[in-house]
């Protein structure tokens, strides 16, 4: 099944080129996008099945040795995130086609979106740091275009902030690559895992901290998160949804991959990670509670939930890493669906400010039900998938006797529930204030277009399925965590190529 490894990367790039060639034939563009992402999703599922059965798959471009060429590696961790990412990308594309917004108005939407998809897949499957850098840049370049579609002043301003911060992160990343190469003579991650151990302890720790900063900017951890609440809410709804679900998680993925694979236990900055996790959780949830704009509120909850994932990494145990992986799977689906619901709330209610919304539970009951299910899952209410992810992280913390972190996580979980209840009571349950949109009565659509509702409902159904199948999924996450902590096995398989 090695031949499937490049498919989720190459196929979207070919699709992006084809959408450019067909120009303004919008029906053809949409067909290309949907077929491309459907095939990529099927390839990702086949990879996941193969990897879980036969362990790690890898391939090298041009048949070169792994130390010299471009290496693609699919283990359980990368494969499960690839499947979830492709499902989210496909659902958001269907939503974007149904929305009377960015996709209909801008001929370059499909090509940029497919390039973004290729960058996400490349980031998950690459086996060397330089290819990871290239995949990040491909993903970020497409995101620059998608973020500013529409050309409104607020979008451009927020887009410039996003671009500047991303360029700083990219500069730090390429600097880290240069320093690593000068110190070890390689950027292949499996090769680095052996060579970094020969460096002095202080140098290893410095590299570990530098990579936390690089990927921490992309993951939006404290204090590097300031760009996210300003950038995401200004983008078109489907773009905000895919950014919220995927881009920060790619940063977390890179952080987990590098910290666990490259650095021995004595070089990992455990205390730093736990402090950053606590601050990220607290600042994110407090920022969410203070918001009136529903999309800004949800953006701050992204920051808070990233803190839970960093906490799991900071424990560095099999149980904690398994809980982290489960949390990432859950969060990609739930956060994407919440932002899609937020887009429909704006479509139906005519505004995105909580103080100007109200009564949606009566005017749009199905939409209200979708929000409620996703919000309860995000807040960690049993029996939803968010409860399972948080409970697993708390159990891992208790096993490590990290009682302060467990207490902080419990408080943040309660505050997250409060933030979600705030949205429910203001936007859905209360009557709200009259606005030009809401006061017009019949002129406001009672429901969003069906093409927007269906993919959102599908993602919410997936989140419910994660809870129903939590046992098998969590056991898979435990196997993935075992793979990640067994550095020697992956190194041996890659360097034998």
C-alpha positions as CSV (number, residue, x, y, z in Angstrom):
1,X,0.0,0.0,0.0
2,X,3.0,2.3,-0.1
3,X,1.8,3.8,-3.4
4,X,-1.1,5.5,-1.5
5,X,1.3,7.7,0.6
6,X,1.6,10.5,-2.0
7,X,-2.0,10.4,-3.1
8,X,-3.5,12.8,-0.5
9,X,-0.7,15.3,-1.4
10,X,-0.3,14.9,-5.2
11,X,-4.0,14.5,-6.0
12,X,-5.1,17.9,-4.6
13,X,-2.2,19.6,-6.3
14,X,-3.3,18.2,-9.6
15,X,-6.9,19.1,-8.8
16,X,-5.8,22.7,-8.0
17,X,-4.0,23.0,-11.4
18,X,-7.1,21.7,-13.2
19,X,-9.4,24.2,-11.5
20,X,-7.1,26.9,-12.7
21,X,-7.2,25.6,-16.2
22,X,-11.0,25.4,-16.4
23,X,-11.2,29.1,-15.3
24,X,-14.7,30.3,-14.7
25,X,-16.5,27.0,-15.4
26,X,-17.7,26.9,-11.8
27,X,-19.6,23.6,-12.1
28,X,-16.4,21.9,-13.3
29,X,-14.3,23.5,-10.6
30,X,-16.7,22.3,-7.9
31,X,-16.8,18.8,-9.4
32,X,-13.0,18.6,-9.4
33,X,-12.8,19.8,-5.8
34,X,-15.4,17.3,-4.6
35,X,-14.0,14.4,-6.5
36,X,-10.4,15.2,-5.4
37,X,-11.2,15.4,-1.7
38,X,-13.5,12.3,-1.9
39,X,-10.7,10.3,-3.4
40,X,-8.2,11.7,-0.9
41,X,-10.5,10.7,1.9
42,X,-10.8,7.2,0.5
43,X,-7.0,7.0,0.2
44,X,-6.5,8.2,3.8
45,X,-9.0,5.6,5.1
46,X,-7.1,2.8,3.2
47,X,-3.8,4.1,4.6
48,X,-5.2,4.0,8.2
49,X,-6.5,0.4,7.8
50,X,-3.2,-0.7,6.3
51,X,-1.1,1.0,8.9
52,X,-3.1,-0.4,11.8
53,X,-2.7,-3.9,10.4
54,X,0.9,-3.7,9.1
55,X,2.4,-0.9,11.3
56,X,4.3,2.0,9.7
57,X,4.3,2.6,5.9
58,X,7.0,4.6,4.3
59,X,8.3,5.6,0.9
60,X,11.1,7.7,-0.5
61,X,10.9,9.9,-3.6
62,X,13.0,8.7,-6.5
63,X,14.2,5.6,-4.6
64,X,16.9,7.5,-2.7
65,X,18.1,6.5,0.7
66,X,15.9,8.0,3.5
67,X,18.8,10.1,4.7
68,X,19.2,11.7,1.3
69,X,15.7,11.9,-0.2
70,X,12.2,13.1,0.6
71,X,10.6,10.6,2.9
72,X,6.9,10.0,3.4
73,X,5.9,8.2,6.6
74,X,2.5,7.0,7.8
75,X,2.2,5.7,11.3
76,X,-1.0,5.4,13.3
77,X,-0.8,8.9,14.7
78,X,-0.4,10.5,11.2
79,X,-2.9,8.3,9.6
80,X,-5.8,8.9,12.0
81,X,-5.3,12.6,11.9
82,X,-5.1,12.5,8.1
83,X,-8.5,10.7,7.9
84,X,-10.1,13.2,10.3
85,X,-8.6,16.1,8.4
86,X,-9.8,14.8,5.0
87,X,-13.3,14.3,6.4
88,X,-13.4,17.9,7.7
89,X,-12.0,19.3,4.5
90,X,-14.6,17.5,2.4
91,X,-17.5,18.6,4.7
92,X,-16.4,22.2,4.7
93,X,-16.1,22.2,0.9
94,X,-19.7,21.0,0.6
95,X,-20.7,23.7,3.0
96,X,-18.8,26.4,1.1
97,X,-20.5,25.4,-2.2
98,X,-23.9,25.7,-0.5
99,X,-23.2,29.0,1.2
100,X,-24.0,32.2,-0.8
101,X,-20.5,33.6,-0.1
102,X,-16.8,33.3,-0.8
103,X,-16.9,30.1,-3.0
104,X,-19.5,31.6,-5.3
105,X,-17.9,35.0,-5.6
106,X,-14.2,34.1,-6.0
107,X,-12.9,32.0,-8.9
108,X,-9.7,31.1,-7.0
109,X,-11.4,29.6,-4.0
110,X,-11.3,26.0,-5.2
111,X,-7.6,26.0,-6.3
112,X,-6.5,27.7,-3.0
113,X,-8.6,25.3,-1.0
114,X,-7.1,22.2,-2.7
115,X,-3.5,23.6,-2.1
116,X,-4.4,24.0,1.5
117,X,-5.5,20.3,1.6
118,X,-2.3,19.2,0.0
119,X,-0.3,21.2,2.6
120,X,-2.2,19.6,5.5
121,X,-1.6,16.1,4.1
122,X,2.1,16.9,3.5
123,X,2.5,18.2,7.0
124,X,1.1,14.9,8.4
125,X,3.0,12.5,6.2
126,X,6.4,14.0,5.8
127,X,9.4,12.3,7.4
128,X,11.9,15.2,7.3
129,X,11.9,18.7,8.8
130,X,12.6,20.5,5.5
131,X,9.6,18.9,3.8
132,X,7.6,19.8,6.9
133,X,8.7,23.4,6.4
134,X,7.7,23.2,2.7
135,X,4.3,21.7,3.5
136,X,3.7,24.4,6.2
137,X,4.5,27.1,3.7
138,X,2.2,25.6,1.0
139,X,-0.6,25.4,3.6
140,X,0.0,28.9,4.9
141,X,0.3,30.5,1.4
142,X,-3.1,29.1,0.5
143,X,-4.5,30.3,3.8
144,X,-3.3,33.8,3.1
145,X,-5.5,33.8,0.0
146,X,-8.5,32.2,1.7
147,X,-8.3,34.5,4.7
148,X,-8.6,37.7,2.7
149,X,-11.2,36.6,0.2
150,X,-13.7,39.5,-0.1
151,X,-11.1,42.3,0.3
152,X,-12.9,44.0,3.2
153,X,-10.7,46.4,5.2
154,X,-11.1,44.3,8.4
155,X,-10.2,41.1,6.6
156,X,-7.1,42.7,5.0
157,X,-6.0,44.1,8.4
158,X,-6.5,40.7,10.2
159,X,-4.9,39.0,7.2
160,X,-1.8,41.1,7.5
161,X,-1.4,40.3,11.2
162,X,-1.7,36.6,10.3
163,X,0.9,36.9,7.5
164,X,3.4,38.8,9.6
165,X,3.1,36.3,12.5
166,X,3.3,33.3,10.1
167,X,6.4,34.8,8.4
168,X,8.1,35.3,11.8
169,X,7.3,31.6,12.6
170,X,8.6,30.5,9.2
171,X,11.8,32.5,9.7
172,X,12.4,30.9,13.1
173,X,11.6,27.5,11.6
174,X,14.2,27.8,8.8
175,X,16.7,29.2,11.3
176,X,16.1,26.1,13.5
177,X,16.6,23.9,10.4
178,X,19.9,25.6,9.6
179,X,21.1,25.2,13.2
180,X,20.0,21.6,13.4
181,X,21.7,20.7,10.1
182,X,24.9,22.5,11.1
183,X,25.0,20.5,14.4
184,X,23.9,17.1,13.1
185,X,24.4,17.1,9.3
186,X,20.8,16.0,8.6
187,X,17.1,17.1,8.8
188,X,15.6,13.7,8.4
189,X,13.6,13.2,11.6
190,X,14.5,9.5,12.1
191,X,18.2,10.3,11.6
192,X,18.0,13.3,13.9
193,X,16.5,11.1,16.6
194,X,19.9,9.3,16.8
195,X,22.2,12.2,16.2
196,X,20.6,14.8,18.6
197,X,21.4,12.4,21.5
198,X,25.1,13.0,20.9
199,X,24.9,16.7,21.4
200,X,25.5,18.4,24.7
201,X,22.5,18.4,27.1
202,X,22.1,22.2,27.0
203,X,22.2,22.2,23.2
204,X,19.5,19.5,23.0
205,X,17.3,21.4,25.4
206,X,17.8,24.7,23.5
207,X,16.7,22.9,20.3
208,X,13.6,21.5,22.1
209,X,12.6,24.9,23.3
210,X,13.2,26.5,19.9
211,X,10.9,24.0,18.2
212,X,8.3,24.6,20.9
213,X,8.3,28.3,20.0
214,X,8.2,27.6,16.3
215,X,5.3,25.2,16.4
216,X,3.7,27.0,19.4
217,X,3.1,30.0,17.2
218,X,1.3,27.9,14.7
219,X,-0.6,26.0,17.5
220,X,-1.5,29.3,19.2
221,X,-0.2,28.5,22.7
222,X,0.3,31.2,25.3
223,X,1.7,33.9,24.8
224,X,1.9,33.3,21.1
225,X,-1.9,33.1,20.5
226,X,-2.7,36.8,20.1
227,X,-3.0,36.7,16.3
228,X,-5.8,34.0,16.3
229,X,-8.8,35.7,17.8
230,X,-8.3,38.7,15.5
231,X,-7.6,36.7,12.3
232,X,-10.1,33.9,12.3
233,X,-13.4,35.7,12.9
234,X,-12.9,38.0,9.9
235,X,-12.6,35.2,7.3
236,X,-15.5,33.7,5.4
237,X,-17.4,31.1,7.5
238,X,-16.1,27.9,5.8
239,X,-12.5,29.2,5.9
240,X,-12.8,30.1,9.6
241,X,-14.2,26.5,10.2
242,X,-11.4,24.7,8.4
243,X,-8.7,27.0,10.0
244,X,-10.2,26.4,13.5
245,X,-10.4,22.7,13.0
246,X,-7.1,22.0,11.3
247,X,-4.4,24.6,11.3
248,X,-3.7,24.9,15.0
249,X,-3.9,21.1,15.3
250,X,-1.2,20.8,12.6
251,X,1.0,22.9,14.9
252,X,0.2,20.6,17.8
253,X,1.0,17.6,15.6
254,X,4.4,18.9,14.7
255,X,5.1,19.7,18.4
256,X,4.2,16.2,19.5
257,X,6.1,14.6,16.7
258,X,9.3,16.5,17.2
259,X,9.3,16.4,21.0
260,X,8.7,12.6,21.2
261,X,10.8,11.5,18.3
262,X,13.8,13.8,18.3
263,X,14.6,14.4,22.0
264,X,15.5,11.9,24.7
265,X,13.6,12.2,28.0
266,X,16.3,14.2,29.8
267,X,16.1,17.0,27.1
268,X,12.3,17.5,27.2
269,X,11.2,20.8,28.8
270,X,8.4,19.2,30.9
271,X,7.9,22.1,33.3
272,X,7.9,24.7,30.5
273,X,5.2,22.7,28.6
274,X,3.0,22.3,31.7
275,X,3.2,26.0,32.6
276,X,2.4,27.0,29.0
277,X,-0.5,24.5,29.0
278,X,-2.0,26.0,32.1
279,X,-1.7,29.6,30.9
280,X,-3.1,28.7,27.5
281,X,-6.1,27.0,29.1
282,X,-6.8,29.8,31.5
283,X,-6.3,32.8,29.2
284,X,-8.2,31.1,26.4
285,X,-11.3,30.4,28.4
286,X,-11.3,33.8,30.2
287,X,-11.0,35.5,26.8
288,X,-14.0,33.4,25.5
289,X,-16.2,34.4,28.4
290,X,-15.5,38.1,27.8
291,X,-16.7,38.0,24.1
292,X,-20.0,39.2,22.6
293,X,-19.1,38.1,19.0
294,X,-19.9,34.3,18.7
295,X,-17.0,33.7,16.3
296,X,-14.5,35.5,18.5
297,X,-15.8,33.5,21.5
298,X,-15.3,30.2,19.7
299,X,-11.8,31.4,18.5
300,X,-10.7,31.9,22.2
301,X,-12.0,28.4,23.0
302,X,-9.6,27.1,20.4
303,X,-6.8,28.5,22.4
304,X,-8.1,27.0,25.6
305,X,-8.5,23.6,24.1
306,X,-5.0,23.6,22.7
307,X,-3.9,24.0,26.3
308,X,-5.4,20.7,27.2
309,X,-3.5,19.0,24.3
310,X,-0.2,20.6,25.4
311,X,-0.9,19.4,28.9
312,X,-1.2,15.9,27.6
313,X,2.2,16.2,25.8
314,X,3.8,17.6,29.0
315,X,2.9,14.5,31.0
316,X,4.9,12.4,28.5
317,X,3.2,9.1,29.4
318,X,1.5,6.5,27.2
319,X,-1.9,7.3,28.8
320,X,-1.5,11.0,28.4
321,X,-0.4,10.8,24.7
322,X,-3.3,8.4,24.0
323,X,-5.7,11.0,25.6
324,X,-4.0,13.8,23.6
325,X,-4.5,11.9,20.3
326,X,-8.2,11.2,21.2
327,X,-8.6,14.9,22.0
328,X,-7.2,16.0,18.7
329,X,-9.5,13.7,16.8
330,X,-12.5,14.9,18.8
331,X,-11.5,18.6,18.6
332,X,-11.0,18.7,14.8
333,X,-14.5,17.5,14.2
334,X,-16.3,19.4,17.0
335,X,-14.6,22.7,16.5
336,X,-15.2,22.6,12.7
337,X,-18.8,21.8,13.2
338,X,-19.2,24.7,15.7
339,X,-17.8,27.2,13.3
340,X,-20.1,26.0,10.6
341,X,-23.0,26.4,12.9
342,X,-21.8,29.9,13.7
343,X,-21.8,30.7,10.0
344,X,-25.4,29.6,9.7
345,X,-26.3,31.5,12.8
346,X,-25.1,34.7,11.1
347,X,-27.0,33.6,7.9
348,X,-30.3,33.0,9.8
349,X,-30.1,35.6,12.5
350,X,-28.5,38.4,10.5
351,X,-25.8,39.1,13.0
352,X,-23.0,37.4,14.9
353,X,-23.1,39.3,18.2
354,X,-24.8,37.5,21.1
355,X,-26.4,40.7,22.3
356,X,-28.2,41.1,19.0
357,X,-29.3,37.5,18.5
358,X,-32.1,35.5,20.2
359,X,-35.0,33.2,19.6
360,X,-33.2,30.9,17.2
361,X,-34.4,27.8,19.1
362,X,-37.9,28.6,17.9
363,X,-37.0,29.9,14.4
364,X,-34.3,27.3,13.5
365,X,-34.7,24.3,15.9
366,X,-32.6,21.9,13.8
367,X,-29.7,24.4,13.7
368,X,-30.1,24.9,17.5
369,X,-29.9,21.2,18.1
370,X,-26.7,21.0,16.0
371,X,-25.1,23.7,18.1
372,X,-26.2,22.2,21.4
373,X,-24.8,18.8,20.6
374,X,-21.4,20.2,19.5
375,X,-21.2,22.7,22.4
376,X,-21.9,20.0,25.0
377,X,-19.2,17.9,23.4
378,X,-16.7,20.8,23.4
379,X,-17.5,21.5,27.1
380,X,-16.9,17.9,28.1
381,X,-20.4,17.0,29.2
382,X,-21.0,13.2,29.5
383,X,-21.5,11.1,27.5
384,X,-20.1,13.1,24.6
385,X,-16.6,12.7,23.1
386,X,-15.3,15.8,24.8
387,X,-16.0,14.2,28.2
388,X,-14.0,11.1,27.3
389,X,-11.1,13.2,26.1
390,X,-11.0,15.4,29.2
391,X,-11.5,12.5,31.6
392,X,-8.6,10.6,29.9
393,X,-6.3,13.6,30.3
394,X,-7.4,14.1,33.9
395,X,-6.7,10.5,34.7
396,X,-3.3,10.7,33.1
397,X,-2.6,13.8,35.3
398,X,-3.7,12.1,38.5
399,X,-1.5,9.1,37.7
400,X,1.4,11.6,37.4
401,X,0.3,13.3,40.6
402,X,0.0,16.6,38.7
403,X,-2.8,17.7,41.0
404,X,-2.4,21.4,40.2
405,X,-2.7,20.8,36.5
406,X,-5.8,18.6,37.1
407,X,-7.4,21.3,39.2
408,X,-6.8,24.0,36.6
409,X,-8.2,21.7,33.9
410,X,-11.3,21.0,35.9
411,X,-11.9,24.8,36.5
412,X,-11.3,25.5,32.8
413,X,-13.7,22.8,31.8
414,X,-16.4,24.3,34.0
415,X,-15.7,27.8,32.5
416,X,-15.9,26.3,29.0
417,X,-19.4,25.0,29.9
418,X,-20.3,28.4,31.1
419,X,-19.1,30.0,27.9
420,X,-21.2,27.6,25.8
421,X,-24.2,28.2,28.0
422,X,-23.7,31.9,27.5
423,X,-24.0,31.4,23.7
424,X,-27.0,29.1,24.1
425,X,-29.0,31.5,26.3
426,X,-28.1,34.6,24.4
427,X,-28.3,33.5,20.7
428,X,-30.8,30.6,20.9
429,X,-33.0,30.8,24.0
430,X,-33.5,34.5,24.8
431,X,-35.4,36.9,22.6
432,X,-32.5,39.3,22.0
433,X,-32.6,42.8,20.7
434,X,-34.3,43.8,17.5
435,X,-32.0,44.5,14.6
436,X,-32.8,45.4,11.0
437,X,-32.3,41.8,10.2
438,X,-34.3,40.2,13.0
439,X,-37.0,42.8,13.0
440,X,-37.9,42.1,9.4
441,X,-39.6,38.8,10.4
442,X,-40.4,36.9,7.2
443,X,-37.4,38.3,5.2
444,X,-35.0,36.5,7.5
445,X,-34.5,32.9,6.4
446,X,-36.0,30.5,8.9
447,X,-33.2,28.0,8.1
448,X,-29.9,28.0,6.4
449,X,-29.6,26.4,2.9
450,X,-29.8,22.6,3.0
451,X,-26.3,22.3,1.4
452,X,-25.0,24.1,4.5
453,X,-27.0,22.1,7.0
454,X,-26.2,18.7,5.7
455,X,-22.4,18.7,6.0
456,X,-22.7,20.4,9.4
457,X,-25.1,17.7,10.6
458,X,-22.7,15.0,9.2
459,X,-19.8,16.4,11.3
460,X,-22.0,16.5,14.4
461,X,-23.0,12.9,13.7
462,X,-19.3,12.0,13.4
463,X,-18.7,13.6,16.8
464,X,-21.5,11.5,18.3
465,X,-20.1,8.4,16.6
466,X,-16.7,9.1,18.2
467,X,-18.5,8.9,21.6
468,X,-20.4,5.8,20.7
469,X,-17.2,4.1,19.4
470,X,-15.0,5.6,22.1
471,X,-13.6,2.2,23.3
472,X,-12.2,1.0,19.9
473,X,-11.0,4.5,19.1
474,X,-9.3,5.0,22.4
475,X,-7.6,1.6,22.1
476,X,-6.3,2.7,18.7
477,X,-5.0,5.9,20.3
478,X,-3.2,3.8,22.8
479,X,-1.5,1.8,20.1
480,X,-0.6,5.1,18.4
481,X,0.8,6.4,21.6
482,X,2.9,3.2,22.0
483,X,4.3,3.8,18.5
484,X,5.2,7.4,19.3
485,X,7.0,6.5,22.6
486,X,8.9,3.7,20.9
487,X,11.4,5.9,19.1
488,X,13.8,3.1,18.2
489,X,11.3,1.1,16.1
490,X,10.4,4.0,13.8
491,X,14.1,5.1,13.4
492,X,15.1,1.6,12.5
493,X,12.3,1.2,9.9
494,X,13.1,4.5,8.2
495,X,16.8,4.3,8.1
496,X,16.7,0.8,6.7
497,X,15.2,2.2,3.5
